[in-house]
């Protein structure tokens, strides 16, 4: 059978441009210039004899023909990609894992050598970010993020998580790893200097330390206990939990941190959780992959190992069961 097929690069440029509705972002994903993407789109339009995009001053929009073509070729590219992954039998596989920075530092990195030692044919390429992960490009195979899963219900009073796990939930598989339980933490020497903490209101004797990704944590956590951040409070703000924890170690104040991070913190013995209060956030830590990605043996082995390691933390981290994102197609 003879196939009449357009150039593959033009198809990839078209598919990425449609997902992003931007030639520039498509170029960043495919490591091409905006001009090169534009040329590939014109080549494809010439091949098809159809306009696929309407070029406006600062944006592009799909034509009806472009939208219909996208729906068809995306399905075909998914099938080709899956078939390729199943067919490749390289002895060396690279799997890219994108993890939140503090979780990578405190939990994953001390354990990762165990995986690489027992899976010498799999290279785990680790990157870290708090940004929404893009699992539909070619840069990330597996991600760990914290936040809400569409279609699940959460306690409206629970501390909010100011992070989006991904901007595109279509064909993303989600599996929970840890509950996000926030606990107050203070250094031993500061606790001795300022005084005991026997109830939530005693925390207000201390300077509050915020983390940028949880700007609502203190107001929400205190509200659950009938309290509020004092009007004259001037909290310290830090970008990541590992910087926040260092500030706590230095005696700068009291912070709310996820229990999973604290339990694995290198200098845990220097810190105190003064109250036996565990407040789950409106969200949790999850493992994210493309739908069907675990048909790739290397990805499946890494995911299985991550889930096993997460389970070792036990019931204290309030694990839940696997879910698939409930998102309309």
C-alpha positions as CSV (number, residue, x, y, z in Angstrom):
1,X,0.0,0.0,0.0
2,X,1.3,3.5,-0.9
3,X,0.9,6.2,1.7
4,X,0.7,9.8,1.0
5,X,2.3,11.4,4.1
6,X,3.4,14.9,4.9
7,X,6.9,15.6,6.3
8,X,7.2,14.4,9.9
9,X,8.9,17.5,11.2
10,X,6.0,19.6,9.7
11,X,3.5,17.4,11.5
12,X,5.4,17.7,14.8
13,X,5.6,21.5,14.4
14,X,1.9,21.6,13.7
15,X,0.9,19.4,16.7
16,X,3.1,21.5,19.1
17,X,1.9,24.8,17.7
18,X,-1.7,23.7,18.1
19,X,-1.2,22.6,21.7
20,X,0.5,25.8,22.7
21,X,-1.4,28.1,20.2
22,X,2.0,29.7,19.7
23,X,4.8,29.2,17.2
24,X,7.3,30.5,19.7
25,X,6.4,28.0,22.4
26,X,6.3,25.2,19.9
27,X,9.8,26.2,18.8
28,X,11.0,26.1,22.4
29,X,9.6,22.6,22.8
30,X,11.2,21.3,19.6
31,X,14.4,23.3,19.9
32,X,13.7,25.3,16.7
33,X,13.3,29.0,16.1
34,X,9.9,30.6,15.7
35,X,10.8,31.2,12.0
36,X,11.6,27.5,11.5
37,X,8.2,26.5,13.0
38,X,6.4,29.0,10.8
39,X,8.2,27.6,7.7
40,X,7.2,24.1,8.6
41,X,3.6,25.1,9.0
42,X,3.5,26.9,5.6
43,X,5.1,23.7,4.1
44,X,2.3,21.6,5.6
45,X,-0.4,24.0,4.5
46,X,1.0,23.9,1.0
47,X,1.0,20.1,1.1
48,X,-2.6,20.0,2.3
49,X,-3.9,22.9,0.2
50,X,-5.6,24.2,3.4
51,X,-5.0,27.0,5.9
52,X,-4.4,25.5,9.3
53,X,-4.0,28.7,11.3
54,X,-5.2,32.3,11.2
55,X,-2.2,34.5,11.9
56,X,-3.2,37.5,14.0
57,X,-0.9,40.3,15.3
58,X,0.1,38.7,18.6
59,X,-1.4,35.3,18.5
60,X,-2.6,32.5,16.2
61,X,-6.0,30.7,16.0
62,X,-7.0,27.4,14.5
63,X,-9.1,27.3,11.3
64,X,-11.9,24.7,11.3
65,X,-9.8,22.6,8.9
66,X,-6.8,22.9,11.2
67,X,-8.7,21.8,14.2
68,X,-10.2,18.8,12.5
69,X,-6.7,17.8,11.2
70,X,-5.2,18.2,14.6
71,X,-7.7,15.8,16.2
72,X,-6.9,13.1,13.6
73,X,-3.1,13.4,13.6
74,X,-2.7,13.7,17.4
75,X,-4.3,10.2,17.6
76,X,-2.0,8.9,14.9
77,X,1.1,10.4,16.6
78,X,0.2,8.8,19.9
79,X,-0.1,5.4,18.2
80,X,3.3,5.8,16.4
81,X,4.9,7.0,19.7
82,X,3.6,4.0,21.7
83,X,4.6,1.6,19.0
84,X,8.1,3.0,18.9
85,X,8.5,2.7,22.7
86,X,7.4,-0.9,22.6
87,X,9.7,-1.7,19.7
88,X,12.9,-0.1,21.0
89,X,15.2,-2.6,22.8
90,X,18.2,-0.4,23.6
91,X,20.3,-1.8,26.5
92,X,20.5,1.8,27.9
93,X,17.4,3.8,28.6
94,X,17.1,7.4,29.8
95,X,14.0,8.3,31.8
96,X,13.5,12.0,32.7
97,X,12.0,12.6,36.1
98,X,10.8,16.1,37.1
99,X,10.5,16.6,40.8
100,X,9.7,19.5,43.2
101,X,13.0,20.9,44.4
102,X,12.7,20.3,48.2
103,X,11.2,16.9,47.7
104,X,14.1,16.0,45.4
105,X,16.7,17.2,48.0
106,X,15.1,15.8,51.2
107,X,13.4,12.6,50.0
108,X,14.4,11.4,46.5
109,X,18.2,12.1,46.2
110,X,19.2,10.1,49.3
111,X,17.3,7.1,47.8
112,X,17.9,7.3,44.1
113,X,21.2,5.5,44.2
114,X,19.3,2.4,45.3
115,X,17.3,2.4,42.1
116,X,20.3,3.1,39.8
117,X,22.3,0.3,41.5
118,X,19.6,-2.3,40.9
119,X,18.7,-0.9,37.4
120,X,22.0,-0.3,35.7
121,X,20.4,-0.2,32.3
122,X,18.2,2.8,33.2
123,X,19.6,6.3,33.6
124,X,17.3,8.6,35.6
125,X,17.8,12.2,34.3
126,X,16.6,14.3,37.2
127,X,15.3,17.9,36.8
128,X,13.5,20.0,39.4
129,X,10.8,22.6,39.1
130,X,7.6,23.9,40.8
131,X,6.1,24.9,37.4
132,X,3.2,23.0,35.9
133,X,4.7,20.0,34.1
134,X,4.3,19.4,30.4
135,X,4.0,15.6,29.9
136,X,2.9,16.0,26.2
137,X,6.3,17.1,25.0
138,X,9.5,15.1,24.8
139,X,11.3,16.5,27.8
140,X,9.6,14.7,30.8
141,X,8.6,11.1,31.2
142,X,7.6,11.1,34.9
143,X,6.8,13.9,37.3
144,X,6.1,14.4,41.0
145,X,3.9,17.3,41.8
146,X,1.7,18.5,44.7
147,X,-1.8,19.9,44.3
148,X,-5.4,19.1,43.4
149,X,-6.6,16.5,40.9
150,X,-9.6,17.6,38.8
151,X,-12.8,15.8,39.7
152,X,-11.8,15.2,43.3
153,X,-13.4,17.0,46.3
154,X,-11.4,18.7,49.0
155,X,-12.3,20.3,52.3
156,X,-12.8,24.0,51.6
157,X,-11.3,24.8,55.0
158,X,-8.0,22.9,54.3
159,X,-4.9,24.9,53.6
160,X,-4.7,25.8,49.9
161,X,-1.8,24.8,47.7
162,X,-0.8,27.6,45.3
163,X,0.6,25.3,42.6
164,X,-0.8,23.7,39.5
165,X,0.5,20.2,38.7
166,X,0.0,20.5,35.0
167,X,-1.8,22.8,32.5
168,X,-3.1,20.0,30.3
169,X,-4.7,17.1,32.1
170,X,-5.8,15.3,28.9
171,X,-4.4,11.7,28.8
172,X,-2.5,12.2,32.1
173,X,-2.4,9.3,34.6
174,X,-2.3,10.3,38.2
175,X,-1.2,8.2,41.2
176,X,-1.0,9.5,44.7
177,X,2.2,9.2,46.7
178,X,1.8,11.1,50.0
179,X,-0.8,13.2,51.7
180,X,0.3,16.8,52.1
181,X,0.1,17.2,55.9
182,X,1.4,20.5,57.1
183,X,3.0,20.7,60.6
184,X,4.4,23.6,62.5
185,X,8.2,23.4,63.2
186,X,10.6,25.4,65.3
187,X,14.2,25.1,66.3
188,X,15.0,23.6,69.8
189,X,17.1,26.6,70.8
190,X,14.4,29.1,69.8
191,X,11.8,27.2,71.6
192,X,13.9,27.3,74.8
193,X,14.5,31.0,74.4
194,X,10.9,32.2,73.6
195,X,8.8,29.7,75.6
196,X,6.6,26.6,75.3
197,X,4.0,26.0,72.6
198,X,1.1,24.1,74.2
199,X,-1.7,25.2,71.9
200,X,-2.0,26.8,68.4
201,X,-2.3,30.4,69.8
202,X,1.1,30.0,71.4
203,X,2.6,30.0,67.9
204,X,1.8,33.7,67.6
205,X,4.6,34.5,70.0
206,X,6.9,33.6,67.2
207,X,7.7,35.2,63.9
208,X,5.9,33.3,61.1
209,X,7.9,32.1,58.2
210,X,6.1,31.7,54.8
211,X,7.0,29.7,51.7
212,X,6.1,31.2,48.3
213,X,4.3,28.1,47.0
214,X,2.1,28.1,50.2
215,X,1.2,31.8,50.7
216,X,-2.1,30.8,52.1
217,X,-0.7,28.1,54.5
218,X,-0.5,30.2,57.7
219,X,-3.8,32.1,57.2
220,X,-5.7,28.9,56.4
221,X,-4.0,26.8,59.1
222,X,-4.6,29.4,61.8
223,X,-8.3,29.9,60.6
224,X,-8.9,26.2,61.3
225,X,-8.0,26.8,64.9
226,X,-10.1,30.0,65.2
227,X,-7.0,32.3,64.9
228,X,-5.6,34.8,62.4
229,X,-2.3,36.2,61.4
230,X,-1.7,39.3,63.6
231,X,-2.0,42.6,61.8
232,X,1.4,43.7,63.0
233,X,3.1,40.5,62.0
234,X,5.9,40.9,59.4
235,X,6.5,37.3,58.2
236,X,9.6,36.1,56.5
237,X,9.1,34.8,52.9
238,X,11.3,32.2,51.2
239,X,11.0,30.6,47.7
240,X,11.4,26.9,48.7
241,X,10.9,24.7,51.7
242,X,14.6,23.8,52.0
243,X,15.4,27.6,52.4
244,X,12.5,27.9,54.9
245,X,13.8,24.9,56.9
246,X,17.3,26.5,57.0
247,X,15.7,29.7,58.4
248,X,13.9,27.6,61.1
249,X,17.3,26.0,62.0
250,X,18.8,29.5,62.3
251,X,16.1,30.4,64.8
252,X,14.3,33.0,62.6
253,X,10.8,31.8,63.5
254,X,8.2,29.1,63.1
255,X,7.2,27.6,59.8
256,X,4.5,25.2,58.4
257,X,6.2,22.5,56.3
258,X,4.9,19.3,54.7
259,X,5.5,16.3,57.0
260,X,7.0,14.2,54.1
261,X,9.7,16.9,53.7
262,X,10.4,17.2,57.4
263,X,10.5,13.5,58.1
264,X,13.4,13.2,55.6
265,X,15.2,16.4,56.5
266,X,18.9,15.9,57.2
267,X,18.9,18.0,60.3
268,X,15.5,16.8,61.6
269,X,16.9,16.3,65.1
270,X,17.6,20.1,65.5
271,X,13.9,20.9,65.0
272,X,10.7,20.3,67.0
273,X,7.1,19.8,66.0
274,X,5.6,21.4,69.1
275,X,2.0,20.4,68.6
276,X,0.4,17.0,67.8
277,X,-1.8,18.6,65.1
278,X,-1.7,17.3,61.6
279,X,-3.7,19.2,59.0
280,X,-4.0,17.8,55.5
281,X,-3.9,20.3,52.7
282,X,-6.5,20.6,49.9
283,X,-4.3,18.4,47.7
284,X,-1.6,15.8,47.9
285,X,1.7,14.7,46.3
286,X,1.1,12.7,43.1
287,X,3.0,10.8,40.5
288,X,2.2,11.9,36.9
289,X,2.8,10.2,33.6
290,X,1.3,10.3,30.1
291,X,-1.5,7.8,29.7
292,X,0.0,4.6,28.4
293,X,3.6,5.6,29.3
294,X,4.0,2.8,31.7
295,X,3.9,0.3,28.8
296,X,7.5,1.4,28.5
297,X,9.3,-1.0,30.8
298,X,11.9,1.5,32.0
299,X,9.2,4.1,33.0
300,X,7.1,1.4,34.6
301,X,10.1,0.2,36.7
302,X,10.9,3.7,37.9
303,X,7.2,4.4,38.7
304,X,6.9,1.1,40.6
305,X,10.0,1.9,42.6
306,X,8.8,5.4,43.5
307,X,5.5,4.1,44.7
308,X,7.2,1.4,46.8
309,X,9.5,4.0,48.3
310,X,6.5,6.3,49.1
311,X,4.7,3.4,50.8
312,X,7.6,3.0,53.2
313,X,6.5,6.1,54.9
314,X,3.5,4.2,56.1
315,X,0.1,5.2,57.4
316,X,1.6,8.4,59.0
317,X,1.5,10.1,55.7
318,X,-2.2,9.2,55.1
319,X,-1.8,7.5,51.7
320,X,-4.8,7.2,49.3
321,X,-5.7,5.0,46.4
322,X,-4.8,5.4,42.7
323,X,-7.1,7.7,40.6
324,X,-7.3,8.8,37.0
325,X,-7.9,12.5,36.4
326,X,-11.7,13.0,35.7
327,X,-11.3,15.5,32.9
328,X,-13.6,15.8,29.9
329,X,-11.8,14.9,26.6
